[in-house]
């Protein structure tokens, strides 16, 4: 659902819910020259085939390739089959949408239920 290209600076993505109709491709795709200061925090999403992708690597390596030494990636929850160890610390991976705690995703109600 997210594609970021070319000389990116000060990208801040926080507190979003990403719902995809396919598991093909990448959840986040990077390409182009390295950028600076990328923040991806407190988001919920369904992982795709490649999770985080850059031509030089996947997941943490993709972040390092696109934003060398200047990224923050934490507090996110993903639905998928990847191991939490594939991501930076502070990322949680669950096996199904039901584990997220949405009010009623089958009816399109993607609000988080009270805890």
N, C-alpha and C positions, 0 to 999 in steps of 0.2 A: 503493500500500500504506500510506501514512502520511497521516493527516488530523489537523491541529492547529488548534484553535479557541479563541478568546476569552481575552484577558488572560494569556498564557503568560509565565512567568518561570522562568529557570534550567532550560531544556530541554537535556539532554545526550544525544545519540545517537551512540554510538561503537562501532566494530568489530562491525557486523552485516552479514548477507547477506540481501537482500530478493529474493525470487523471485515473479514475478507470472505469472498465467496469461493475462493480457490486456495489450494495449498501448493500451487505451482509457483516457481519463481522465488523471489526474495522478499522478506518482510521489509527490510531496509536495504536499498541498493545504493552504493556509492560509486562514483567514477570521476575521473579528472584529477587535476593537480591537487595536492594536499591543501587543506584549509586550516583554520584555527578556531579553537574554543567551541566545541560541540557539547551540548547538554541534552540528555535524553533521560528524563526522570519521571517516576510515578505514573507510568503509562500502563495500559492493559492492551494486549494484542494477541492475535492468533498467528503463530509462526508458520512460515511457508517453507518450501523445500530447502532454501538456503539460509534462512534466518537473516543474518546480517552479512551482506556480500560486498566485496570489492575485488577487482581483478587480481589483487595481490594476496587475498586471503579471506577467511571467513571469521565472523564473530569478533573476538578481541583483536585478531590480526587485521580485520577490516577497519576497525576503529583506529588502530595504530597507523595503518597505511594512509587513511584519509585525514586524520587529525593527530599527527605525531606529538605525543606528550601533552595534549591539550583537550582531553575529553572527560566528561562525567557521564556515567551510565549506571544508575542505581534506582532502587525502589520500584522496578518494573515487574509486572507479572505477565507471563506468556503462557498460552495454551499450545502444547506441542509435545514432540517426542525427544527433544534435545535434553541433555543433562544440564543441570544448573551450573556445573563446572565448565561448560562451554562458554559461559558468559562472565562478565565481571562480577565480583562479589556484590551481593545485595539484589540479585536478580532471582526471581522465583519462577519455576516452570511447573505447571500443573498439567495433568493428563486430559482434562475435559473442561468444557465451558461451565458445566455444573459446579466445578470446584471454585470458580471465581466468585460466585455469590450474587449473580444478577437477579433482579426481581423476576423477570419472565422472558428469557431470551427467545423462546419459541414463538412468542407473540410480538417480538421486536422491542421489548422493554429492556433496554440495556443499562438502566439505572442500577447502582449497587444497592442491594438489600441492606437494611440496618443490621448492625452486628450486636 
